[in-house]
Amino acid sequence: MFAFGTSERAHADLMLCGILNAACDASRGNPPSERDINQVLAAVAGIGAKDEIERMLATQMVATHTAIITTLHREKQSETLLERERYGNLAVKLLRTFAAQVEALQRHRGKGQQHIRVEHVDVHAGGQAIVGAVTAGKGQGEIR
């Protein structure tokens, strides 16, 4: 429950089942091991999510990363050019998805935000202009 940042058991179970299904090669006859569970939880916790949105993104990022590694491994083991091409194309799509997830996490955290302020000033022939913030002082303008 700590890794997913929730006090709701049902939510934690949902998130854990989702990431285990996406990140582990498990089935009813071969359930994920304690080691598998600890690895995915450690990966999610390692992202350091601070709210629910970040935790969901962290879960998706771990699942995507696992899919990338699996796909690259399968590409390496492929015997035909067609298989290599298919796995390579899938890996590229997954890598782009992972990069987009990282960007989404950074945007959500407030990193990478740009504020652009555009103002229009006309300066006619013979006129003067000051570029910067100007505030009024005692009878004179102060430049910051």
Backbone as CSV, one residue per row, in Angstrom:
resi,resn,N_x,N_y,N_z,CA_x,CA_y,CA_z,C_x,C_y,C_z
1,MET,0.832,-1.189,0.000,0.000,0.000,0.000,0.878,1.255,0.000
2,PHE,2.035,1.178,0.668,2.949,2.315,0.710,3.469,2.660,-0.686
3,ALA,3.871,1.648,-1.452,4.443,1.886,-2.786,3.460,2.613,-3.693
4,PHE,2.171,2.346,-3.526,1.162,2.972,-4.363,0.541,4.191,-3.688
5,GLY,1.013,4.512,-2.491,0.587,5.726,-1.816,-0.887,5.794,-1.506
6,THR,-1.421,4.695,-1.037,-2.844,4.684,-0.746,-3.103,3.981,0.573
7,SER,-4.187,4.339,1.192,-4.617,3.635,2.399,-5.738,2.659,2.061
8,GLU,-6.118,2.637,0.795,-7.179,1.757,0.321,-6.594,0.450,-0.185
9,ARG,-6.925,-0.628,0.479,-6.409,-1.947,0.106,-6.830,-2.334,-1.316
10,ALA,-8.079,-2.033,-1.667,-8.591,-2.401,-2.995,-7.805,-1.694,-4.101
11,HIS,-7.477,-0.428,-3.878,-6.696,0.319,-4.867,-5.295,-0.263,-4.998
12,ALA,-4.669,-0.561,-3.880,-3.330,-1.155,-3.904,-3.353,-2.507,-4.612
13,ASP,-4.372,-3.320,-4.338,-4.497,-4.622,-5.003,-4.657,-4.462,-6.513
14,LEU,-5.478,-3.493,-6.918,-5.691,-3.232,-8.337,-4.385,-2.837,-9.020
15,MET,-3.654,-1.927,-8.405,-2.390,-1.471,-8.974,-1.366,-2.603,-9.014
16,LEU,-1.289,-3.372,-7.945,-0.323,-4.472,-7.890,-0.653,-5.537,-8.933
17,CYS,-1.916,-5.920,-9.036,-2.306,-6.915,-10.042,-1.993,-6.419,-11.445
18,GLY,-2.264,-5.165,-11.700,-1.990,-4.605,-13.018,-0.521,-4.641,-13.370
19,ILE,0.314,-4.218,-12.454,1.748,-4.188,-12.760,2.338,-5.597,-12.825
20,LEU,1.842,-6.499,-11.989,2.341,-7.880,-12.060,1.941,-8.537,-13.370
21,ASN,0.715,-8.281,-13.825,0.274,-8.831,-15.109,1.111,-8.287,-16.263
22,ALA,1.471,-7.013,-16.169,2.231,-6.388,-17.248,3.724,-6.695,-17.175
23,ALA,4.249,-6.847,-15.971,5.705,-6.927,-15.812,6.247,-8.327,-15.551
24,CYS,5.407,-9.284,-15.234,5.900,-10.621,-14.880,5.338,-11.676,-15.821
25,ASP,6.155,-12.678,-16.099,5.688,-13.833,-16.869,5.093,-14.832,-15.890
26,ALA,3.852,-14.608,-15.544,3.202,-15.462,-14.550,1.884,-15.977,-15.119
27,SER,1.427,-17.056,-14.547,0.136,-17.627,-14.913,-0.453,-18.264,-13.663
28,ARG,-1.638,-18.825,-13.775,-2.265,-19.460,-12.613,-1.384,-20.585,-12.062
29,GLY,-0.768,-21.330,-12.954,0.094,-22.428,-12.527,1.483,-21.963,-12.101
30,ASN,1.826,-20.724,-12.459,3.135,-20.182,-12.149,2.967,-18.740,-11.669
31,PRO,2.493,-18.549,-10.437,2.266,-17.188,-9.944,3.585,-16.447,-9.746
32,PRO,3.533,-15.108,-9.705,4.767,-14.354,-9.487,5.370,-14.693,-8.128
33,SER,6.681,-14.722,-8.094,7.374,-15.037,-6.847,7.411,-13.795,-5.957
34,GLU,7.796,-14.017,-4.719,7.969,-12.892,-3.792,9.021,-11.936,-4.340
35,ARG,10.045,-12.499,-4.962,11.106,-11.677,-5.561,10.546,-10.803,-6.679
36,ASP,9.704,-11.383,-7.553,9.076,-10.619,-8.635,8.272,-9.452,-8.073
37,ILE,7.486,-9.736,-7.056,6.640,-8.706,-6.440,7.499,-7.602,-5.836
38,ASN,8.542,-7.984,-5.111,9.425,-6.987,-4.498,10.148,-6.143,-5.536
39,GLN,10.520,-6.755,-6.650,11.204,-5.999,-7.707,10.313,-4.924,-8.312
40,VAL,9.076,-5.269,-8.643,8.196,-4.265,-9.246,7.814,-3.192,-8.226
41,LEU,7.617,-3.585,-6.979,7.302,-2.590,-5.950,8.476,-1.642,-5.729
42,ALA,9.690,-2.185,-5.727,10.884,-1.348,-5.553,11.035,-0.380,-6.721
43,ALA,10.750,-0.848,-7.921,10.849,0.020,-9.092,9.821,1.157,-9.023
44,VAL,8.604,0.833,-8.641,7.564,1.870,-8.508,7.953,2.857,-7.410
45,ALA,8.375,2.347,-6.264,8.758,3.216,-5.152,9.973,4.066,-5.506
46,GLY,10.880,3.531,-6.322,12.089,4.252,-6.702,11.837,5.509,-7.508
47,ILE,10.705,5.592,-8.165,10.371,6.781,-8.945,10.023,7.945,-8.018
48,GLY,9.633,7.629,-6.794,9.379,8.679,-5.806,8.120,9.475,-6.057
49,ALA,7.078,8.808,-6.464,5.810,9.483,-6.750,5.270,10.163,-5.493
50,LYS,4.665,11.329,-5.704,4.165,12.123,-4.579,2.649,12.202,-4.493
51,ASP,1.947,11.777,-5.535,0.485,11.770,-5.496,-0.038,10.634,-6.364
52,GLU,-1.345,10.508,-6.439,-1.952,9.383,-7.138,-1.614,9.362,-8.627
53,ILE,-1.626,10.523,-9.250,-1.299,10.594,-10.681,0.131,10.114,-10.906
54,GLU,1.052,10.579,-10.089,2.443,10.163,-10.231,2.603,8.673,-9.965
55,ARG,1.836,8.129,-9.034,1.934,6.696,-8.743,1.402,5.858,-9.892
56,MET,0.327,6.314,-10.517,-0.185,5.589,-11.674,0.804,5.665,-12.833
57,LEU,1.383,6.840,-13.034,2.407,6.971,-14.073,3.613,6.092,-13.759
58,ALA,4.001,6.053,-12.494,5.140,5.217,-12.098,4.854,3.748,-12.399
59,THR,3.645,3.309,-12.111,3.250,1.928,-12.392,3.316,1.654,-13.896
60,GLN,2.790,2.579,-14.687,2.826,2.422,-16.139,4.262,2.428,-16.657
61,MET,5.090,3.287,-16.083,6.484,3.376,-16.531,7.239,2.076,-16.256
62,VAL,7.006,1.477,-15.107,7.668,0.207,-14.785,7.201,-0.880,-15.741
63,ALA,5.901,-0.924,-15.993,5.367,-1.924,-16.934,5.922,-1.705,-18.336
64,THR,5.987,-0.461,-18.771,6.518,-0.148,-20.096,7.993,-0.516,-20.188
65,HIS,8.743,-0.180,-19.163,10.170,-0.514,-19.152,10.382,-2.027,-19.241
66,THR,9.598,-2.766,-18.505,9.705,-4.229,-18.545,9.387,-4.752,-19.950
67,ALA,8.367,-4.181,-20.572,8.014,-4.585,-21.936,9.142,-4.252,-22.913
68,ILE,9.793,-3.125,-22.714,10.918,-2.733,-23.573,12.040,-3.760,-23.474
69,ILE,12.423,-4.094,-22.248,13.521,-5.038,-22.039,13.176,-6.405,-22.628
70,THR,11.948,-6.850,-22.412,11.506,-8.136,-22.961,11.543,-8.117,-24.489
71,THR,11.049,-7.035,-25.072,11.010,-6.921,-26.531,12.419,-6.882,-27.119
72,LEU,13.313,-6.136,-26.500,14.696,-6.081,-26.994,15.372,-7.449,-26.893
73,HIS,15.077,-8.167,-25.822,15.637,-9.516,-25.658,15.114,-10.447,-26.758
74,ARG,13.818,-10.361,-27.045,13.235,-11.208,-28.092,13.774,-10.838,-29.473
75,GLU,14.008,-9.542,-29.679,14.592,-9.127,-30.958,15.987,-9.732,-31.116
76,LYS,16.748,-9.693,-30.067,18.110,-10.234,-30.101,18.114,-11.735,-30.400
77,GLN,17.110,-12.443,-29.897,17.035,-13.893,-30.094,16.332,-14.300,-31.388
78,SER,15.779,-13.337,-32.116,15.046,-13.646,-33.339,15.968,-14.271,-34.377
79,GLU,15.381,-15.192,-35.115,16.162,-15.894,-36.134,15.907,-15.369,-37.534
80,THR,14.788,-14.693,-37.736,14.489,-14.186,-39.076,14.499,-12.658,-39.081
81,LEU,14.735,-12.127,-40.247,14.745,-10.679,-40.414,13.369,-10.084,-40.103
82,LEU,12.320,-10.788,-40.499,10.957,-10.319,-40.237,10.689,-10.205,-38.737
83,GLU,11.105,-11.209,-37.968,10.934,-11.157,-36.505,11.733,-9.996,-35.912
84,ARG,12.969,-9.845,-36.356,13.806,-8.750,-35.843,13.165,-7.404,-36.127
85,GLU,12.645,-7.262,-37.340,12.011,-6.001,-37.716,10.776,-5.731,-36.856
86,ARG,9.945,-6.742,-36.655,8.727,-6.562,-35.850,9.061,-6.212,-34.408
87,TYR,9.992,-6.966,-33.806,10.376,-6.661,-32.429,11.078,-5.305,-32.336
88,GLY,11.878,-4.978,-33.336,12.548,-3.676,-33.347,11.551,-2.537,-33.420
89,ASN,10.555,-2.663,-34.292,9.517,-1.625,-34.405,8.726,-1.490,-33.110
90,LEU,8.403,-2.612,-32.503,7.679,-2.570,-31.233,8.530,-1.910,-30.147
91,ALA,9.815,-2.227,-30.125,10.711,-1.624,-29.133,10.770,-0.111,-29.301
92,VAL,10.842,0.354,-30.538,10.878,1.796,-30.796,9.603,2.461,-30.269
93,LYS,8.457,1.844,-30.531,7.184,2.402,-30.033,7.164,2.446,-28.506
94,LEU,7.634,1.379,-27.888,7.655,1.337,-26.420,8.632,2.360,-25.854
95,LEU,9.782,2.523,-26.495,10.761,3.521,-26.034,10.191,4.931,-26.133
96,ARG,9.458,5.201,-27.200,8.810,6.523,-27.338,7.733,6.710,-26.268
97,THR,6.999,5.645,-26.003,5.973,5.709,-24.956,6.614,6.006,-23.605
98,PHE,7.716,5.332,-23.314,8.403,5.555,-22.036,8.886,7.005,-21.935
99,ALA,9.464,7.516,-23.017,9.920,8.912,-23.013,8.743,9.863,-22.779
100,ALA,7.606,9.577,-23.385,6.413,10.413,-23.180,5.929,10.327,-21.735
101,GLN,6.034,9.148,-21.126,5.639,8.996,-19.725,6.563,9.803,-18.813
102,VAL,7.856,9.783,-19.094,8.809,10.567,-18.304,8.488,12.059,-18.443
103,GLU,8.221,12.501,-19.665,7.865,13.901,-19.890,6.577,14.273,-19.152
104,ALA,5.592,13.386,-19.181,4.329,13.647,-18.476,4.569,13.771,-16.978
105,LEU,5.416,12.909,-16.447,5.738,12.981,-15.019,6.433,14.302,-14.692
106,GLN,7.381,14.709,-15.519,8.076,15.977,-15.290,7.131,17.167,-15.399
107,ARG,6.244,17.138,-16.388,5.268,18.229,-16.519,4.370,18.289,-15.293
108,HIS,3.932,17.110,-14.833,3.049,17.072,-13.661,3.774,17.604,-12.426
109,ARG,5.053,17.332,-12.334,5.848,17.820,-11.198,6.230,19.280,-11.337
110,GLY,5.938,19.876,-12.477,6.227,21.290,-12.664,7.578,21.563,-13.278
111,LYS,8.306,20.530,-13.665,9.591,20.736,-14.317,9.342,20.907,-15.810
112,GLY,10.161,21.726,-16.404,10.048,21.887,-17.840,8.955,22.849,-18.269
113,GLN,8.281,23.477,-17.302,7.258,24.447,-17.679,7.945,25.724,-18.134
114,GLN,7.459,26.279,-19.183,8.000,27.529,-19.673,6.893,28.569,-19.658
115,HIS,7.246,29.734,-19.184,6.316,30.851,-19.197,6.879,31.885,-20.156
116,ILE,6.118,32.197,-21.172,6.554,33.179,-22.151,5.565,34.332,-22.123
117,ARG,6.094,35.506,-21.946,5.258,36.697,-21.930,5.677,37.558,-23.105
118,VAL,4.743,37.823,-23.981,5.032,38.609,-25.172,4.251,39.904,-25.068
119,GLU,4.973,41.012,-25.187,4.338,42.328,-25.174,4.774,43.080,-26.412
120,HIS,3.908,43.961,-26.870,4.193,44.721,-28.084,4.465,46.173,-27.705
121,VAL,5.574,46.693,-28.186,5.928,48.088,-27.934,6.300,48.723,-29.263
122,ASP,5.709,49.878,-29.540,6.082,50.648,-30.738,7.028,51.760,-30.322
123,VAL,8.164,51.835,-30.973,9.106,52.933,-30.759,9.254,53.625,-32.103
124,HIS,8.845,54.881,-32.144,8.876,55.636,-33.400,10.218,56.328,-33.553
125,ALA,10.490,56.797,-34.730,11.760,57.465,-35.035,12.034,58.570,-34.029
126,GLY,13.244,58.558,-33.474,13.638,59.573,-32.502,13.240,59.228,-31.080
127,GLY,12.461,58.156,-30.893,12.026,57.768,-29.556,13.042,56.863,-28.876
128,GLN,12.832,56.600,-27.589,13.696,55.703,-26.835,12.827,54.671,-26.133
129,ALA,13.405,53.518,-25.899,12.656,52.465,-25.219,13.564,51.784,-24.211
130,ILE,12.961,51.251,-23.188,13.680,50.470,-22.175,13.126,49.059,-22.254
131,VAL,14.032,48.090,-22.287,13.604,46.702,-22.297,13.807,46.158,-20.893
132,GLY,12.748,45.716,-20.248,12.816,45.193,-18.895,11.593,45.638,-18.124
133,ALA,11.529,45.213,-16.873,10.408,45.595,-16.015,10.674,46.965,-15.430
134,VAL,9.710,47.857,-15.525,9.858,49.213,-15.024,8.776,49.450,-13.976
135,THR,9.183,49.956,-12.808,8.211,50.311,-11.768,8.388,51.770,-11.422
136,ALA,7.301,52.399,-11.033,7.339,53.812,-10.716,7.921,54.037,-9.324
137,GLY,8.860,54.951,-9.228,9.433,55.334,-7.933,8.976,56.744,-7.612
138,LYS,9.724,57.481,-6.786,9.373,58.860,-6.437,9.718,59.783,-7.589
139,GLY,8.768,59.935,-8.479,8.954,60.855,-9.575,9.761,60.296,-10.738
140,GLN,10.440,59.176,-10.539,11.246,58.610,-11.616,10.969,57.135,-11.726
141,GLY,11.155,56.577,-12.889,10.983,55.144,-13.076,12.209,54.397,-12.603
142,GLU,12.013,53.269,-11.958,13.126,52.433,-11.538,13.164,51.214,-12.455
143,ILE,14.352,50.849,-12.846,14.510,49.688,-13.706,14.986,48.506,-12.874
144,ARG,14.309,47.366,-13.009,14.745,46.165,-12.310,15.482,45.283,-13.258
